[in-house]
Amino acid sequence: MKFIVEIILPEVLDQELIDLLPSQYQEIGDMMNEGIISSFMLSDNAQRAWLTMDAASEDEVDNLLAAFKLYDFVEMKIMELSIAEMASPAVPTFSLN
């Protein structure tokens, strides 16, 4: 099943939260490489973020999110998707000519 998670960051980021951001972005990148997170988006004002995740249940998503370093600093909303179409990255074809 595919889920979208909306992450709402505080309007004012305290220093503790700012210090956690680089390691949180790294963790998200690692989860993308593992195929757990399929996309990540951040709003232009950095107040909201969205990610799509593949998981067996909403409880599994919640457990994965609970391990996030930012978990105690942000609000997270989990929604199951009924349709999630994504374009595949274009891979150039190789020609021997």
Beta strands, then each sheet from edge to edge (+ up, - down):
strand 1: 2-8
strand 2: 37-42
strand 3: 48-54
strand 4: 75-80
sheet 1: 2+ 3- 1+ 4-
end
